[in-house]
Amino acid sequence: MPGERSAWSLLLAATAPNPGALHLPVAGGEQLDEPCSRDFLALAFRHRLPGLAMAGLAELDVRLTPSAAADLRTAALRDAMMVTRLTARMFALLDAFAAAGIPARVLKGPPVAALAYAGGAGLRHLRDIDLLVPEPWFEPAHRIILGQGFRTLLDIGRLTVAELPRFAHELPYVDEAGCIVELHAARSAHGRGSGQADGFDGDAGSMLPVTGRDVPVDPPAEIFVHLCRHGASHAWTLLKWLADISHLIAAAPDVLDWDAIAARTRRSASQRHVGLALALARDLHGVTPPAVLAEFIDTLPPGLAQGLAAGLSDPGKGGPTPIQMARLEVVLASGLGAKAAAIRDFVFAPTIQDARDWPLPRGLLWAARPALYVLRRRRAPA
C-alpha cells in the first residue's frame, strides 16, 4: 500500500455512507503494515473522525496493526464519552433556559449527529454545543450558562455581554470537563450580508429526538443549508464536516425534503455554498447529488471544488489565510449585492478585538476599521 495517498483513499471509503462504493487501495481481509496504519491514523485524527473511521474499517474488513487499532479505539471511546457529556450538558442548559422562559435551539452538535448517523451520535467527533437564542435573550442566557459551571473563553474587555452580538456571532464557554458551549444570536458571522437570518427568522422550528428526548432545532432544510455554509466558512478544511453532508444525503428521503432545501437555498442566496458541498460529497465520498439540487453545482467556478478537495488530502498544508477566506466568501456569494456585502464586511465590519481595544462609537469603528487593521498588523510581533 503506497503511503499517504492510499491512506487518504481508505479514509474516504471508511467515512463514506456506502464504503463499498469507492475504489479501495486494499483488499478486504487485509491488515495494513505499520507505516500505512500510522498514516491512516494520522489522517483520521487530523480530520477528527476516529469513530466513523473505525466503524468504516470494520465494514470494509480492513485491519490496522494492533497498536494502531488500539489507538483508534481509544480515541473513538474518548469521543463517545465526550458526546455523552455534551448531550447531558445540552439537556441541562435547555431545561434551565425553559425554566427562565428563554426560547432556544440547538445548532449542529448532537441533534445533527443523530440525524446524519441514524442515532449513532457517538460516531461523530463533537467538542461543542451551539445554542441559538434571539438577541434580546442573549444576556440572560449568558448568565444561565455561567450558573451551570461554565466560564467564558473570550476576553470582552470593556464591552458588555449585551453589546457582543453587534461584533461577534458567538460567545464561547468551557467547563471543567472540556465541554464547550457557543452561544449565538445569529446563524453566521456574515449573517446580514449573506441572506442568512438573525434570530429565528419567524419559522416554527422543529424537534429532533436525541437519546429519546426531543430537542428544539431549526427546520431540517435550514440545518442542511447551515451545514453547507458552515463548511464553506472554514474552507472545508476538515473531512468530518463533509461526512455530515454525505451521510445526511444518504439518509434522505427519511429525514430531508429536497424541495424545501432547494427553496431555502434560493431564499438565503446559498446556491454556491450548497453546490460546493454537493460537489465535494460527490467527488470524495461518491454520493450522488439529489436531482433537484444538482443545478447548484453548475453555479461553481471551474476548479473550485477540486482545489479544496486537494487541500483536504494534504496533511502538510496550512489553513487558509484571512485574505483567502474573504476571497472564498466573495466567490461563493450569489449576485453583485451579496459580493459587495462580503467585501464590505471583511474590510469595514469591526471585530470583537476592534471593539474591545478601541473605545470608539460603532459608526466610527466601521469607518476606522481598515486603519485599525493595518495598525494592529504593524504592532504584531514578527
N, C-alpha and C positions, 0 to 999 in steps of 0.2 A: 504493500500500500504506500504510494509515493507521497508522504508528507502532508503538509498543511492543506493543500488543495483538496486532497481526498478526505481529510478530516472535516473540512468545511462541507463538502458534498454529503458526508454522512450525517453531520449535524442538521443540515437542511431536511434530509429524509426523515431523521428521527423526530423532528419537531413539526413535520407537516401533518395535516389531518389524515392523509392517506399515505403513510410512509412507503408502501409498496409501489406507489405510482411514479416515484422518481428513480432515476438511474442510480444504482448503488456501486461504489468503488470496491465493495467486498461482497462475498457470497454469504448467504445465511448459514449459520452454524460456525462461522469463522471467529477465531479470537485474534484481536489485534495485537501487534507487538508493543513493547513498552513505549518507543518513541511516538508511534501513531496514537496509542491510548492517551498519552500525555498531551499531544496536540489536540485531540478531541476534547479532553478535559479542560484545557485552557480556553478553547473556544466556547464551550458550554458555560464556563464560569464568567467569561467576559460578557457574554450575551445574557447572563442571568437566567439560564434555562436548565438547571440540573434536574429538576423533577420531570419536566417534559422530555428531556433528552434520555433520562433513564428509562422512562416508560416506552419511548420510541425504540430504543435499542432492544428492549425485551421483545417488542412486537416484530422487529426485524431479525431477531435471533442472532445478533452480533454481540460479542463479548469483549469487554476491556480486560486488561491484565488484572489480577486480583487486587493489587494495591490501588490502581486507578479506579476500579469498580467500587472499592471501599470508600475512597474519597468522594466519589459521585453520590453514593448512598448517604454519606454523612451530610453532604451539602443539601441533598433533597430533603432529608429529615429535618434539617435546620430550617429550611424554607417552609415546610409543612407546619412546624411548630410556630413559626412567625405568623403564618396565615391564621392559625388558631388564636394567637394572642390578638392580632389585629381585628379579627372578627368579633372577639369578646369586647374589645375596646370600642369598636364601632357601635355595637348594641348598647353599651353603657352610655355613650355620648348621645345617641339618638333618643334614648329614654330620658336623659337629662334635658335635652332640647325640647322634647314633647312636654315634659312637666312644666317647662318655662313658657310654653306656647310659641316656641320658635320653629317655624317651618324650615325643614332641611331636607336635602337629598344627598345621596352618595354618588360621587363621580368616580368612575373606574373602580379599582380595588376589588374586594370580594364579590360584589354582585356581577361584575363583568367576567371575573374568573369562573364563577358558577355558570354563567350564561354560555360562555365560549367552550368550556370543558365539561359540559353535561354534569355539573355538580362536583366535579373533581377539582375544586379550587386549590387543593394542595399541590397540584401540578405546576402552578404559576408562582413565580417569584414575586413576592409583594413585600414592600417595606413601609408603605404609607397608605393612609386613607384620605381621600379628597372629599371634603364636605362643602356643599354649596348652600349658602343662605342668602336671602335678599339683603341688600346693603343696609337697610335700617336695623337689621338684626345682627350685624357683624360684631359690634362691640359686646352686646350681651352674650353672644355665642363664644366670643373670646374669653370672657370671664368664666363661663362654664367649663371650657377646656382647661383653663388653669386650675380650676377647682377639682378637676379629675386627675390631677397629678402630673400634668404636662408643663413644660417650660418652653418659652419661645426660642427659636433659633435665629431670629432676625433682630439686629440692633436697629431700633427705630429712632433712637436719639430723641430729639425734641418733639417729634411728631406724636400725635395721639392715635390710638387704635382706630378711632372713627375716621381719621384722615387717610388711612392706609389704602383703601380701595381706589383713591384717586391716583395713586402712584405705583401700586403693586397689585397683581391679580390674586395673590395668595399670601397667607401668613403661616409659616411652618412652625410646628411644635414637636417635641420629642419627650418620651417618658423614660423612666429608668431602665426599662427592658429594651429600649431602642425602637419602640413603635413610634412612627411619625404620623402626625396629622397635619394636613394642609387645609386651612380654612379659606374658601373662595367666596368672593362677592361677584365674580364674573367668570364666564366659562373659558376665556382665553386671554393671553397677555395683550392681544391686539383686538379685543372684542369689538370696540366701536368702529374700527375701520374695516373689519373683515366680514361683516354681516352676521357674526356670532352675537348671540343675545346676552345681555346682562340679566342677572336675576333669573326668574323662571319663565320669562318670555310669554306669560299668560297661558301656558299649556297646563294640562291637568296632571301631568306626570304619570308614572307607572309604579307598580310594585313588583319586585323580583324576589323569589324565595332564595334565601341563603341559610343553609343548615336548618331548614324547617320554619324559618321565620321570614315574613315579608319585609322587604327593605324598600324605602322610598327612593326612586331613581328618576332620571329623565325618561321620556318615551324611548323605546328601543331605536327608532330611527335617529333620534338625536344622539344617542350613545354611539352608534356606529359612525356618524359623521364626526362627532367629537374625537373619537379614537383616531380617525384618519387625520384630522387636523393636529392632534397631539403628536402623532408620529412625525408629521411633517415639521412641526415646530422644533423637533430635535434632529431634523435631517435623517430620520430613520437610522440612527447610529446603533440601535440595539435590535437584535432579531426578536426579542421577546415581544416587542410591540407589534411586529408583523405577524407573529404567531397568533396573537389575539384576533387580528383581522382574518387570517386564513381559517382559523377554527370557527369563527363566527359565520363566515360564508358557508363552511361545510355544515354547520348546524342548522342553517336555513333549509326549508321554509318553516321549520318548527318554531323558531324564535324571532324571525325578522320578516318584515313586509318590504320587499324591494321597491314597490311603487311608492310607499311612504318615504323610504330612504332617498329615492330619486327626487321626490318633491322637496324634501328637506334640504338636499344637496343644492338644488337650484335656488331655493329661498335664501339660503345662507351664503350663496356665491362660493360654494366649496367644490365646484366641479373638478378643478385640477388637484385639489387635496385628495378627494376620493379616487380620482383616476390614477394618481400616483400610487396610492395604497393597493388598488386593484392590480396595477401593472407589476408591482413588486411581489404580491402574493402569487400572481400567475407565473412570473419568471423564476422565483426562488422556491416556492412551495408547490408548484404545479396545480394551483387552484384555478378552476375556470370562472371567469368573472360572470356575475349574473347578467343576463342579456339586457335587461333594462338599464343597467349601469355601464355597459361596455363602451358606450359613446363617450363617456368621460375620459377614457384612456386616450382617445383621439385628440383631446384638447392639449395634451402634454407636448412640450418642446422635444424635438428628436434628441435621444441620448440621455435625457434627464434620469429616467428610471434606471437605465443601465449603469450610469455613473454612480448613483447612490448604491446600487447593488454591489458594484465593485468595491466601494469603500467599506461596506459591511464585512466583506470577507478578508479584509487586510488588517491583521491584528496590530501591525506597527503604525497604522495611520492614525494621526491625532484627530480630535473632533473638529468640526467646522469653527472658523473664527466668527466673531460677531458680524463682520462685513459679509462673509459668505452666507450666514444665516439670514441677514437682511436681504441679500440678493435672492435667496430662495423664496422668501416671503413675497418679494415683488414678482418673481416669475410665476408663482402659484396664484397670485391674486387675479381674480376674474374682472376684466374691464379696466379702463383707464382710471376711473374714480377709485377703485379699490387699490390699484397700484400706487396712485398718488398718496392715498391714506397710509399705505405701508411705508412709503418713503418718509412721509411726514412724521409718523410715529417713531421711526428709527432716528431721524435727525433731531426732532424737537421734543418728543414726549419725555418729560423728566422721569428719571428712575427714583426708586426709594433712596438710593445713595445721594442723588442730587438734592432731593427734598430734605434729607437728614443733615447734609453738610452745609447747605446754603440757605440761610433764613430769608428767603425771598417769597413774595406772593406768587401764587401758582402761575399767573399770567406771565410774570417776569421770568419764572423758571423756564417756561416754554420758549420765550424769546432768547434767553441766555444759554440754553442748553448746549448748542454747538460749541460755544466758547468754553463752557464748563468742562465739556468732554475733552477738548484739547488741553486745557489747563491740568486736568487730572492725569492725562497721559504723560505730560511733561514732568509732573511731580512723582510719578510712579518710579520705583527703583528699577534700575537697568537689569 
